[in-house]
């Protein structure tokens, strides 16, 4: 049970990091163009 919660938390963190990177990339593209 605890392991499952940890796995979900890690998955959520990884997903959040991916979203943040995508957002940063979008800002960079907008700044360049």
N, CA, C, O and CB atoms as a CASP TS submission, in Angstrom:
PFRMAT TS
TARGET T0000
AUTHOR 0000-0000-0000
METHOD Language model
MODEL 1
PARENT N/A
ATOM      1  N   UNK     1       0.839  -1.207   0.000  1.00  0.00           N
ATOM      2  CA  UNK     1       0.000   0.000   0.000  1.00  0.00           C
ATOM      3  C   UNK     1       0.875   1.258   0.000  1.00  0.00           C
ATOM      4  O   UNK     1       0.687   2.151  -0.826  1.00  0.00           O
ATOM      5  CB  UNK     1      -0.950   0.005   1.230  1.00  0.00           C
ATOM      6  N   UNK     2       1.824   1.319   0.924  1.00  0.00           N
ATOM      7  CA  UNK     2       2.707   2.489   0.999  1.00  0.00           C
ATOM      8  C   UNK     2       3.549   2.587  -0.274  1.00  0.00           C
ATOM      9  O   UNK     2       3.776   3.678  -0.797  1.00  0.00           O
ATOM     10  CB  UNK     2       3.627   2.408   2.254  1.00  0.00           C
ATOM     11  N   UNK     3       4.011   1.425  -0.767  1.00  0.00           N
ATOM     12  CA  UNK     3       4.821   1.430  -1.989  1.00  0.00           C
ATOM     13  C   UNK     3       4.014   1.968  -3.163  1.00  0.00           C
ATOM     14  O   UNK     3       4.531   2.715  -3.994  1.00  0.00           O
ATOM     15  CB  UNK     3       5.337   0.013  -2.306  1.00  0.00           C
ATOM     16  N   UNK     4       2.750   1.585  -3.222  1.00  0.00           N
ATOM     17  CA  UNK     4       1.897   2.066  -4.320  1.00  0.00           C
ATOM     18  C   UNK     4       1.757   3.579  -4.254  1.00  0.00           C
ATOM     19  O   UNK     4       1.825   4.260  -5.278  1.00  0.00           O
ATOM     20  CB  UNK     4       0.501   1.400  -4.267  1.00  0.00           C
ATOM     21  N   UNK     5       1.564   4.100  -3.057  1.00  0.00           N
ATOM     22  CA  UNK     5       1.432   5.547  -2.886  1.00  0.00           C
ATOM     23  C   UNK     5       2.720   6.246  -3.310  1.00  0.00           C
ATOM     24  O   UNK     5       2.679   7.293  -3.956  1.00  0.00           O
ATOM     25  CB  UNK     5       1.087   5.897  -1.419  1.00  0.00           C
ATOM     26  N   UNK     6       3.857   5.671  -2.947  1.00  0.00           N
ATOM     27  CA  UNK     6       5.144   6.256  -3.330  1.00  0.00           C
ATOM     28  C   UNK     6       5.299   6.257  -4.841  1.00  0.00           C
ATOM     29  O   UNK     6       5.740   7.246  -5.427  1.00  0.00           O
ATOM     30  CB  UNK     6       6.307   5.489  -2.677  1.00  0.00           C
ATOM     31  N   UNK     7       4.935   5.143  -5.473  1.00  0.00           N
ATOM     32  CA  UNK     7       5.051   5.036  -6.929  1.00  0.00           C
ATOM     33  C   UNK     7       4.174   6.088  -7.601  1.00  0.00           C
ATOM     34  O   UNK     7       4.590   6.726  -8.569  1.00  0.00           O
ATOM     35  CB  UNK     7       4.657   3.617  -7.409  1.00  0.00           C
ATOM     36  N   UNK     8       2.963   6.264  -7.085  1.00  0.00           N
ATOM     37  CA  UNK     8       2.055   7.261  -7.664  1.00  0.00           C
ATOM     38  C   UNK     8       2.633   8.662  -7.500  1.00  0.00           C
ATOM     39  O   UNK     8       2.553   9.486  -8.412  1.00  0.00           O
ATOM     40  CB  UNK     8       0.659   7.178  -7.004  1.00  0.00           C
ATOM     41  N   UNK     9       3.212   8.924  -6.336  1.00  0.00           N
ATOM     42  CA  UNK     9       3.795  10.246  -6.084  1.00  0.00           C
ATOM     43  C   UNK     9       4.951  10.509  -7.054  1.00  0.00           C
ATOM     44  O   UNK     9       5.065  11.600  -7.612  1.00  0.00           O
ATOM     45  CB  UNK     9       4.287  10.355  -4.615  1.00  0.00           C
ATOM     46  N   UNK    10       5.803   9.500  -7.249  1.00  0.00           N
ATOM     47  CA  UNK    10       6.925   9.652  -8.174  1.00  0.00           C
ATOM     48  C   UNK    10       6.415   9.882  -9.588  1.00  0.00           C
ATOM     49  O   UNK    10       6.935  10.724 -10.321  1.00  0.00           O
ATOM     50  CB  UNK    10       7.838   8.414  -8.131  1.00  0.00           C
ATOM     51  N   UNK    11       5.389   9.121  -9.963  1.00  0.00           N
ATOM     52  CA  UNK    11       4.819   9.286 -11.309  1.00  0.00           C
ATOM     53  C   UNK    11       4.295  10.700 -11.481  1.00  0.00           C
ATOM     54  O   UNK    11       4.523  11.336 -12.510  1.00  0.00           O
ATOM     55  CB  UNK    11       3.686   8.261 -11.561  1.00  0.00           C
ATOM     56  N   UNK    12       3.585  11.191 -10.462  1.00  0.00           N
ATOM     57  CA  UNK    12       3.025  12.539 -10.537  1.00  0.00           C
ATOM     58  C   UNK    12       4.145  13.576 -10.644  1.00  0.00           C
ATOM     59  O   UNK    12       4.034  14.536 -11.405  1.00  0.00           O
ATOM     60  CB  UNK    12       2.140  12.828  -9.305  1.00  0.00           C
ATOM     61  N   UNK    13       5.218  13.380  -9.883  1.00  0.00           N
ATOM     62  CA  UNK    13       6.342  14.322  -9.922  1.00  0.00           C
ATOM     63  C   UNK    13       6.978  14.325 -11.307  1.00  0.00           C
ATOM     64  O   UNK    13       7.283  15.386 -11.851  1.00  0.00           O
ATOM     65  CB  UNK    13       7.396  13.962  -8.848  1.00  0.00           C
ATOM     66  N   UNK    14       7.179  13.132 -11.880  1.00  0.00           N
ATOM     67  CA  UNK    14       7.784  13.031 -13.204  1.00  0.00           C
ATOM     68  C   UNK    14       6.889  13.724 -14.223  1.00  0.00           C
ATOM     69  O   UNK    14       7.378  14.427 -15.108  1.00  0.00           O
ATOM     70  CB  UNK    14       8.016  11.549 -13.597  1.00  0.00           C
ATOM     71  N   UNK    15       5.582  13.526 -14.099  1.00  0.00           N
ATOM     72  CA  UNK    15       4.633  14.148 -15.020  1.00  0.00           C
ATOM     73  C   UNK    15       4.699  15.668 -14.874  1.00  0.00           C
ATOM     74  O   UNK    15       4.658  16.398 -15.865  1.00  0.00           O
ATOM     75  CB  UNK    15       3.190  13.633 -14.758  1.00  0.00           C
ATOM     76  N   UNK    16       4.800  16.132 -13.637  1.00  0.00           N
ATOM     77  CA  UNK    16       4.878  17.567 -13.398  1.00  0.00           C
ATOM     78  C   UNK    16       6.144  18.154 -13.999  1.00  0.00           C
ATOM     79  O   UNK    16       6.108  19.228 -14.599  1.00  0.00           O
ATOM     80  CB  UNK    16       4.822  17.861 -11.905  1.00  0.00           C
ATOM     81  N   UNK    17       7.272  17.453 -13.840  1.00  0.00           N
ATOM     82  CA  UNK    17       8.528  17.926 -14.413  1.00  0.00           C
ATOM     83  C   UNK    17       8.400  18.037 -15.923  1.00  0.00           C
ATOM     84  O   UNK    17       8.854  19.009 -16.527  1.00  0.00           O
ATOM     85  CB  UNK    17       9.691  16.986 -14.039  1.00  0.00           C
ATOM     86  N   UNK    18       7.769  17.020 -16.532  1.00  0.00           N
ATOM     87  CA  UNK    18       7.607  17.032 -17.987  1.00  0.00           C
ATOM     88  C   UNK    18       6.774  18.239 -18.412  1.00  0.00           C
ATOM     89  O   UNK    18       7.098  18.913 -19.390  1.00  0.00           O
ATOM     90  CB  UNK    18       6.945  15.721 -18.475  1.00  0.00           C
ATOM     91  N   UNK    19       5.703  18.504 -17.673  1.00  0.00           N
ATOM     92  CA  UNK    19       4.837  19.644 -17.995  1.00  0.00           C
ATOM     93  C   UNK    19       5.621  20.951 -17.866  1.00  0.00           C
ATOM     94  O   UNK    19       5.513  21.827 -18.724  1.00  0.00           O
ATOM     95  CB  UNK    19       3.591  19.668 -17.068  1.00  0.00           C
ATOM     96  N   UNK    20       6.406  21.082 -16.800  1.00  0.00           N
ATOM     97  CA  UNK    20       7.187  22.303 -16.591  1.00  0.00           C
ATOM     98  C   UNK    20       8.173  22.507 -17.735  1.00  0.00           C
ATOM     99  O   UNK    20       8.349  23.626 -18.217  1.00  0.00           O
ATOM    100  CB  UNK    20       7.936  22.245 -15.246  1.00  0.00           C
ATOM    101  N   UNK    21       8.822  21.413 -18.171  1.00  0.00           N
ATOM    102  CA  UNK    21       9.793  21.533 -19.256  1.00  0.00           C
ATOM    103  C   UNK    21       9.098  21.950 -20.542  1.00  0.00           C
ATOM    104  O   UNK    21       9.607  22.775 -21.300  1.00  0.00           O
ATOM    105  CB  UNK    21      10.548  20.209 -19.462  1.00  0.00           C
ATOM    106  N   UNK    22       7.921  21.365 -20.778  1.00  0.00           N
ATOM    107  CA  UNK    22       7.166  21.703 -21.990  1.00  0.00           C
ATOM    108  C   UNK    22       6.792  23.182 -21.950  1.00  0.00           C
ATOM    109  O   UNK    22       6.868  23.879 -22.962  1.00  0.00           O
ATOM    110  CB  UNK    22       5.888  20.815 -22.123  1.00  0.00           C
ATOM    111  N   UNK    23       6.387  23.649 -20.771  1.00  0.00           N
ATOM    112  CA  UNK    23       6.006  25.057 -20.601  1.00  0.00           C
ATOM    113  C   UNK    23       7.213  25.961 -20.850  1.00  0.00           C
ATOM    114  O   UNK    23       7.095  26.988 -21.518  1.00  0.00           O
ATOM    115  CB  UNK    23       5.432  25.304 -19.179  1.00  0.00           C
ATOM    116  N   UNK    24       8.371  25.580 -20.313  1.00  0.00           N
ATOM    117  CA  UNK    24       9.592  26.368 -20.511  1.00  0.00           C
ATOM    118  C   UNK    24       9.952  26.420 -21.991  1.00  0.00           C
ATOM    119  O   UNK    24      10.317  27.473 -22.515  1.00  0.00           O
ATOM    120  CB  UNK    24      10.763  25.777 -19.695  1.00  0.00           C
ATOM    121  N   UNK    25       9.847  25.271 -22.659  1.00  0.00           N
ATOM    122  CA  UNK    25      10.172  25.206 -24.087  1.00  0.00           C
ATOM    123  C   UNK    25       9.246  26.129 -24.876  1.00  0.00           C
ATOM    124  O   UNK    25       9.683  26.813 -25.802  1.00  0.00           O
ATOM    125  CB  UNK    25      10.059  23.750 -24.611  1.00  0.00           C
ATOM    126  N   UNK    26       7.976  26.144 -24.509  1.00  0.00           N
ATOM    127  CA  UNK    26       7.010  27.012 -25.198  1.00  0.00           C
ATOM    128  C   UNK    26       7.398  28.475 -25.008  1.00  0.00           C
ATOM    129  O   UNK    26       7.341  29.262 -25.952  1.00  0.00           O
ATOM    130  CB  UNK    26       5.567  26.764 -24.672  1.00  0.00           C
ATOM    131  N   UNK    27       7.791  28.837 -23.797  1.00  0.00           N
ATOM    132  CA  UNK    27       8.193  30.223 -23.529  1.00  0.00           C
ATOM    133  C   UNK    27       9.423  30.585 -24.354  1.00  0.00           C
ATOM    134  O   UNK    27       9.498  31.680 -24.910  1.00  0.00           O
ATOM    135  CB  UNK    27       8.480  30.429 -22.023  1.00  0.00           C
ATOM    136  N   UNK    28      10.385  29.670 -24.435  1.00  0.00           N
ATOM    137  CA  UNK    28      11.612  29.926 -25.197  1.00  0.00           C
ATOM    138  C   UNK    28      11.279  30.125 -26.669  1.00  0.00           C
ATOM    139  O   UNK    28      11.789  31.044 -27.310  1.00  0.00           O
ATOM    140  CB  UNK    28      12.622  28.764 -25.026  1.00  0.00           C
ATOM    141  N   UNK    29      10.418  29.257 -27.201  1.00  0.00           N
ATOM    142  CA  UNK    29      10.030  29.372 -28.615  1.00  0.00           C
ATOM    143  C   UNK    29       9.353  30.714 -28.866  1.00  0.00           C
ATOM    144  O   UNK    29       9.621  31.366 -29.875  1.00  0.00           O
ATOM    145  CB  UNK    29       9.088  28.211 -29.023  1.00  0.00           C
ATOM    146  N   UNK    30       8.481  31.128 -27.959  1.00  0.00           N
ATOM    147  CA  UNK    30       7.784  32.407 -28.113  1.00  0.00           C
ATOM    148  C   UNK    30       8.780  33.564 -28.040  1.00  0.00           C
ATOM    149  O   UNK    30       8.659  34.535 -28.787  1.00  0.00           O
ATOM    150  CB  UNK    30       6.691  32.567 -27.027  1.00  0.00           C
ATOM    151  N   UNK    31       9.745  33.467 -27.160  1.00  0.00           N
ATOM    152  CA  UNK    31      10.727  34.537 -27.004  1.00  0.00           C
ATOM    153  C   UNK    31      11.591  34.660 -28.263  1.00  0.00           C
ATOM    154  O   UNK    31      11.939  35.767 -28.675  1.00  0.00           O
ATOM    155  CB  UNK    31      11.614  34.279 -25.768  1.00  0.00           C
ATOM    156  N   UNK    32      11.932  33.530 -28.866  1.00  0.00           N
ATOM    157  CA  UNK    32      12.788  33.545 -30.063  1.00  0.00           C
ATOM    158  C   UNK    32      12.030  34.122 -31.253  1.00  0.00           C
ATOM    159  O   UNK    32      12.584  34.898 -32.030  1.00  0.00           O
ATOM    160  CB  UNK    32      13.291  32.120 -30.395  1.00  0.00           C
ATOM    161  N   UNK    33      10.769  33.743 -31.392  1.00  0.00           N
ATOM    162  CA  UNK    33       9.984  34.212 -32.547  1.00  0.00           C
ATOM    163  C   UNK    33       9.230  35.489 -32.190  1.00  0.00           C
ATOM    164  O   UNK    33       8.514  36.038 -33.028  1.00  0.00           O
ATOM    165  CB  UNK    33       8.990  33.116 -33.016  1.00  0.00           C
TER
END
